[in-house]
Amino acid sequence: MSFSAHEMGARFWSLIAATFLGFLGIGTVLPRLAPHVRYDLGGSDQTVGFVIGSFSFVALISRFVSGPLADNRGRKIALVTGLASCSAAGAAYLLPIGIGSAFLGRMLQGFGEACLYTGAAAWAVELAGIDRSSQALGYVSTGIWGGISAGPVVGHWLGTFERAAWSQMLLGVAAIVLLMQIPEHYVPHPNPRRRMVASRFLAPGIAIGFVNVHYPVITGFLVLHLAQYGNSGPVAFSAYAAVILLSRFFLGGLPDRLPPWRTFYLGLACMAIGLAAIAAGPRPVLAVIATGVLGFGFSFPWASIASTVLKKTPPQERGSAVGILSAFYDLFVGLSSFSAGAVAKRFGYPAAFGMAIVGIGAAALAGRFVFFRGDTEEPKEAWEEEVVA
């Protein structure tokens, strides 16, 4: 089947809907988790940090499991496994075992999210066609951000942590039921490679990692920083998330139609401008505009790099490629969370945003090795017959 024959039909949009439901469940529980651990379970502030942080550690390790699972057993298996683990996380939160229920739930959540995203991204690219990989990844991101954005609203409406946990469990089951109606025709390669060349993911992974250094700064310090300049933080963060959601939905295909290095560096430029404006302590209207510019820029680097990598990766290795690139995201977000806190404590909130700008500069340097190195073409013999989605 030629790539041009691929269509984003019912199967594709059912996949996006299932992804949305999975992350809607995650978003429903997340805002209530820290108060639940602190007040309902009697944990300390340090315990809250350990519970929340256990997710990132498990997710990072799980990326190296979810990729081979998607490649060797199928994208659908990986996605259903992730949804089942997310649903089990909701059930774990309800177990009468004290703090252990929170740790178990977060660890199941970390494994589930890794498998969910890897399976969804790899399958979406194959359903849409590799020539529209950026657009497909944009729609997957829309499902993720849509679910995470709507989840807190649903959680607030439900009223209690227990109801939110039930919601996560049932939404995961609903997503699995939906996926069961979608046929998958992916055929694993009869002779899968035992080892991938990890070095070829180093530059793309580092670029993606440095792009995301800003994320802990925004989630941790945007509201606190802007409280000193008109208290526009909550509205500004909503603008940031909304622009990302809309940009990835309507403009996610730009790296497919333009040279991806252009969209990558356009995104970095917008991010740097937005971060610099926020660090300067703008008035409320300018703060909202600045976070919107930041969100607009953030919409492009991941898809620009991931689509470039996937187009040079054989179909039987694309799940592993997504998993490795996502692992760099987890690693850099985790490390920069600690770094941002230390910088903000010692030098103030503007310095934390300055750290994020330095990360953007480092991503720009790493991008040169992704887009402008000489070995940009992979030999076609590696995947002469494309598998059917």
C-alpha positions in Angstrom: 0.0 0.0 0.0 1.4 3.4 -0.9 1.5 6.1 1.7 -0.9 8.3 -0.3 -3.6 5.6 0.0 -3.7 5.9 3.7 -6.7 7.8 5.1 -7.5 9.3 8.4 -10.8 7.5 8.6 -12.9 5.9 11.4 -10.1 3.7 12.7 -7.8 6.6 13.1 -10.3 8.8 14.9 -11.4 5.9 17.1 -7.7 5.6 18.1 -7.6 9.3 19.0 -10.8 9.0 20.9 -9.4 6.0 22.9 -6.3 8.0 23.7 -8.4 10.9 24.8 -10.4 8.7 27.2 -7.2 7.2 28.7 -5.7 10.6 29.4 -9.1 12.0 30.6 -8.9 9.4 33.3 -5.4 10.4 34.2 -6.3 14.1 34.3 -9.4 13.4 36.5 -7.3 11.9 39.3 -4.1 14.0 39.2 -5.3 17.3 40.8 -6.8 15.4 43.7 -3.9 13.0 44.3 -1.7 15.3 46.4 -4.5 16.4 48.8 -5.6 12.7 49.1 -2.1 11.6 50.1 -1.6 14.6 52.4 -4.9 14.7 54.2 -6.8 11.4 53.6 -3.8 9.1 54.0 -1.8 11.2 56.5 1.3 11.5 54.4 3.9 14.3 54.8 4.9 16.8 52.1 7.9 14.7 51.4 5.7 11.6 50.9 3.6 13.6 48.4 6.8 14.4 46.5 7.9 10.7 46.4 4.4 9.6 45.3 4.2 12.1 42.5 7.8 11.5 41.4 7.5 7.7 41.3 5.5 8.1 38.2 8.4 9.6 36.2 10.9 7.0 37.3 8.6 4.1 36.3 7.6 5.8 33.0 11.2 6.3 32.1 12.1 2.6 32.6 8.9 1.5 30.9 9.7 3.3 27.7 12.3 0.6 27.0 9.6 -2.0 27.5 6.7 -0.3 25.6 8.7 0.2 22.4 9.7 -3.5 21.8 6.2 -4.5 22.9 4.7 -2.4 20.2 7.2 -3.6 17.6 7.2 -7.3 18.4 3.5 -7.9 19.5 1.7 -5.0 17.8 0.6 -1.5 18.4 -2.8 -2.5 19.5 -1.4 -4.8 22.2 0.8 -2.0 23.5 -2.0 0.5 23.6 -4.5 -1.9 25.3 -1.8 -2.9 27.8 -1.3 0.8 28.7 -5.0 1.4 29.0 -5.4 -1.7 31.2 -2.6 -0.6 33.5 -4.1 2.9 33.7 -7.5 1.3 34.6 -5.7 -0.9 37.2 -4.1 2.3 38.6 -7.6 3.6 39.3 -8.5 0.4 41.2 -5.2 0.5 43.1 -6.0 4.0 44.5 -9.1 2.5 46.1 -7.2 -0.3 47.9 -7.3 -0.1 51.8 -3.5 -0.3 52.2 -2.7 3.3 53.1 0.1 5.1 51.4 0.9 1.9 49.5 -2.2 2.4 47.4 -1.0 5.7 46.2 2.5 4.4 45.3 1.0 1.3 43.5 -1.4 3.5 41.6 1.3 5.9 40.5 3.6 3.1 39.4 0.9 1.4 37.4 0.1 4.8 36.0 3.7 5.3 34.9 3.8 2.0 33.1 0.4 2.5 31.6 1.2 6.0 30.2 4.4 4.7 28.6 2.6 1.9 26.8 -0.4 4.1 26.0 1.5 6.8 24.2 4.0 4.5 22.4 1.2 2.3 21.0 -1.0 5.2 20.1 1.8 7.2 18.4 3.2 4.3 16.4 -0.3 3.1 15.3 -1.5 6.6 14.4 1.6 7.1 12.1 0.9 3.9 10.3 -2.8 4.6 9.9 -2.2 8.1 8.6 0.9 7.1 6.5 4.5 8.0 7.2 4.3 11.1 4.9 1.8 12.5 7.4 3.5 11.4 10.5 3.7 14.9 12.0 0.0 15.5 11.5 -0.8 12.1 13.1 1.4 12.9 16.1 -0.2 16.3 16.4 -3.7 14.6 16.6 -2.4 12.1 19.2 -1.0 15.1 21.2 -4.4 16.8 20.9 -6.1 13.7 22.4 -3.5 13.7 25.3 -3.8 17.5 26.0 -7.5 17.4 25.6 -7.9 14.6 28.1 -5.4 16.2 30.6 -7.1 19.6 30.3 -10.7 18.3 30.7 -9.8 15.8 33.4 -9.5 18.3 36.3 -12.9 19.7 35.3 -14.4 16.2 35.5 -12.6 15.5 38.8 -13.9 18.7 40.3 -17.4 17.9 39.2 -17.2 14.4 40.7 -16.3 15.9 44.1 -14.1 13.2 45.8 -10.9 11.4 45.1 -12.6 8.0 45.3 -15.1 9.0 42.6 -12.2 10.3 40.4 -10.4 6.9 40.9 -13.5 5.0 39.8 -13.8 7.4 36.8 -10.2 6.6 35.8 -10.8 2.9 36.1 -14.1 3.0 34.0 -12.7 5.4 31.4 -9.8 3.0 30.8 -12.2 0.1 30.3 -14.4 2.2 27.9 -11.3 3.0 25.9 -10.4 -0.7 25.7 -13.9 -1.6 24.5 -13.6 1.1 21.8 -10.3 -0.3 20.6 -11.7 -3.8 20.4 -13.8 -2.6 17.5 -10.7 -1.4 15.6 -8.9 -4.1 13.5 -5.1 -3.9 13.3 -3.2 -5.4 10.4 0.3 -4.7 11.6 2.5 -7.7 11.1 5.7 -7.8 13.1 8.9 -8.3 11.2 9.8 -12.0 11.0 13.4 -11.3 11.9 13.3 -8.4 14.4 16.6 -6.7 15.0 18.0 -7.6 18.4 19.8 -4.3 18.9 18.9 -0.8 17.6 21.7 1.7 16.9 21.1 3.8 20.0 23.6 6.5 18.9 21.3 7.7 16.1 18.7 8.7 18.8 21.2 10.7 20.9 21.0 14.0 19.1 17.2 13.9 18.6 16.6 12.8 22.2 18.9 15.5 23.6 17.1 18.1 21.4 13.7 17.0 22.6 14.9 16.9 26.2 16.2 20.4 26.2 13.0 21.7 24.6 11.1 20.3 27.6 13.3 21.8 30.3 10.8 24.7 30.2 7.8 22.5 31.2 8.7 22.0 35.0 9.4 25.8 35.1 6.0 26.6 33.7 4.0 24.1 35.8 6.0 24.9 39.0 6.6 28.6 38.9 4.5 30.4 36.4 1.6 31.1 38.8 4.0 32.0 41.6 6.1 34.4 39.4 3.1 36.2 37.9 1.4 36.6 41.3 3.8 39.5 41.7 2.6 41.2 38.5 -1.1 41.2 38.6 -1.8 37.5 39.5 -2.5 36.4 35.9 -0.9 33.0 36.4 -3.9 30.7 36.2 -5.3 32.5 33.1 -1.8 32.5 31.5 -1.4 28.8 32.1 -4.8 28.1 30.6 -3.8 30.2 27.5 -0.6 28.1 27.3 -2.5 24.8 27.3 -5.2 26.0 25.0 -2.8 27.3 22.3 -0.9 24.0 22.4 -4.2 22.1 22.0 -5.4 24.2 19.1 -2.0 24.5 17.3 -1.4 20.7 17.4 -4.9 20.1 16.1 -5.0 22.6 13.3 -1.3 23.1 12.5 0.2 19.7 13.4 0.8 18.8 9.8 3.1 21.8 9.0 6.3 19.7 9.5 5.0 17.4 6.8 4.4 20.2 4.3 7.5 22.3 5.1 11.1 21.3 5.8 10.9 20.2 9.4 13.9 22.1 10.4 12.0 25.3 9.7 9.1 24.4 12.0 11.6 23.2 14.6 13.5 26.5 14.7 10.4 28.6 14.4 9.0 26.8 17.4 12.2 27.4 19.4 12.3 31.1 18.5 8.7 31.6 19.7 9.4 29.7 22.9 12.5 31.8 23.6 10.5 35.0 23.0 7.6 33.8 25.2 10.0 32.8 28.1 11.9 36.0 28.0 8.7 38.0 28.1 7.5 36.0 31.1 10.8 36.4 32.9 10.6 40.2 32.6 7.4 40.2 34.7 4.8 41.6 32.3 1.4 43.0 33.0 -1.5 40.5 32.9 -2.5 41.0 29.2 1.1 40.7 28.1 1.7 37.7 30.3 -1.2 35.9 28.7 0.1 36.8 25.2 3.6 35.6 26.2 2.4 32.2 27.4 0.3 31.9 24.3 3.4 32.5 22.1 5.3 30.0 24.3 2.5 27.4 23.8 2.4 28.1 20.0 6.2 27.5 19.8 6.1 24.4 21.9 3.6 22.9 19.4 6.2 22.2 16.8 9.6 20.8 18.0 8.4 17.3 19.1 6.6 16.6 15.8 9.4 18.1 13.7 12.0 15.8 15.3 9.9 12.7 15.8 8.6 12.7 12.2 12.1 13.2 10.9 13.3 10.2 13.0 10.4 8.0 12.1 10.8 8.6 8.4 14.3 7.2 8.7 13.3 4.2 10.8 12.0 0.9 9.5 8.3 0.1 10.5 9.4 -2.8 12.8 11.4 -0.4 14.9 9.1 2.7 15.1 7.6 1.7 18.4 11.0 1.4 20.0 12.0 4.8 18.4 9.0 6.5 20.0 9.8 4.9 23.3 13.4 6.0 23.3 12.6 9.6 22.3 9.9 9.7 25.0 12.5 8.4 27.5 14.6 11.5 26.9 11.5 13.6 27.6 11.0 11.8 31.0 14.7 12.1 31.9 15.1 15.8 31.1 11.8 16.8 32.7 12.7 14.9 35.9 16.2 16.4 36.1 15.1 19.9 35.2 12.4 19.7 37.9 15.1 19.5 40.6 17.3 22.1 38.8 14.5 24.6 38.4 13.6 24.4 42.1 17.2 24.9 43.1 17.7 27.8 40.7 14.4 29.5 41.8 15.3 29.1 45.5 18.7 30.7 45.1 18.3 33.3 42.4 14.5 33.9 42.1 11.8 32.9 39.7 13.1 34.9 36.7 16.3 32.9 36.8 14.3 29.7 36.5 12.8 31.0 33.3 16.3 32.0 32.2 17.4 28.4 32.7 14.6 27.3 30.4 15.9 29.8 27.7 19.3 28.3 28.0 17.6 24.9 27.4 16.1 26.3 24.2 19.6 27.4 23.1 21.0 23.9 23.8 18.1 22.3 21.8 18.9 24.6 18.9 22.5 23.3 18.9 21.4 19.7 19.1 18.9 20.2 16.3 21.8 20.9 13.9 22.9 17.3 14.3 19.3 16.1 13.6 18.5 18.1 10.5 21.8 19.1 8.9 24.2 16.2 9.3 25.3 14.4 6.1 23.7 10.9 6.7 20.1 12.1 6.6 19.0 9.3 4.2 18.5 5.7 5.5 18.8 2.9 2.9 15.5 2.0 1.6 16.2 -1.7 1.5 15.7 -1.8 5.3 12.0 -1.5 4.8 11.2 -2.0 1.2 7.7 -3.3 1.9 5.9 -1.1 4.3 3.6 -2.9 6.7 -0.1 -2.2 6.5 -1.6 -0.3 9.4 
